Amino acid sequence: MTAATVIVGGVAVNVPDILNEASDTQKVANLRQIATALELYYSYNDTYPKTNFEGLISELSEGNYLGSLPTTPEKYEYQGLNAGEGYILKTLLETPDSHYSESNYCQTPYYCLKM
């Protein structure tokens, strides 16, 4: 595997690293969007969904809590906690030493949101 490096303004830039960081940024933004939809769901139902990630997206979408996401479910995990009183959302980061892994409920290379 070869790494593509580009010189921009006298600075060497590793293209795969930039693409991986962009992918991580999108994954984290998606998790935050899902977390917002979960809070809205909770405000109407007094519980979080008790399902897997695919079921979660279906339930949130059908209830108009969430629009569609531009990625596949394999990149994310959902786990309901405490009989519907909490949850963990999880995604695998492309860049394990990303700044997203600094304050996190999961071990690197994952990023999690926990309620």
Secondary structure, DSSP 8 states (H G I E B T S, - for coil): ----EEEETTEEEEHHHHHHHHHHHHHHHHHHHHHHHHHHHHHHHSS---S-HHHHHHHHHHTTS----SS-GGGEEEEEEGGGTEEEEEEE-SSTTSGGGSS-SS-TTEEEEE-
